[in-house]
């Protein structure tokens, strides 16, 4: 088989359309289909992208033993990840640091978590804020009113990540930075 026919057969097998090179152009030396596809340039995230990402994040809580701390870079932006890492470094072995729960669900135990994502606002091309109602009521059990939080998102390399979670006027990131500053000061004395 000639290279052109081999390439066309490889592309067809991969479900891709083959383009015939213009007159005078030479065929590529290796089959194109075997090379990894180049990643498209990162598109500007939208509010709907933020909603979809956040919904997928909360859907992970349906898996037993899910924890965003297993792969924090998949869930938190660099600022929040750095603050969480610093808290872990500053906390003595066997002690509980400032991070004593999961900031995504703003809870210690996500059992029965249902998240209702309300309005999602694009604040800038790289930041968004979402209103989320968290319901921990168990079927057949006592009902409690949902807790309302705001989730601040930041686009990192074109992907949404959580920058902060606020309930009322309490910012998790501000609380964590303040706790880390106090722990650094205490460690210096």
Secondary structure, DSSP 8 states (H G I E B T S, - for coil): --HHHHHHHHHHHTT-------TT----SS-GGGS-----------HHHHHHHHHHHHHGGGSTT--TTTTGGGTB-HHHHHHHHHHHHHS-TTS--S--SBTTTTBS--TT-EEEEEEEEEEETTEEEEEEEEE---TTS-----EEEEEEEEEETTEEEEEEEEETTEEHHHHHHHHHHHHHHHHH-
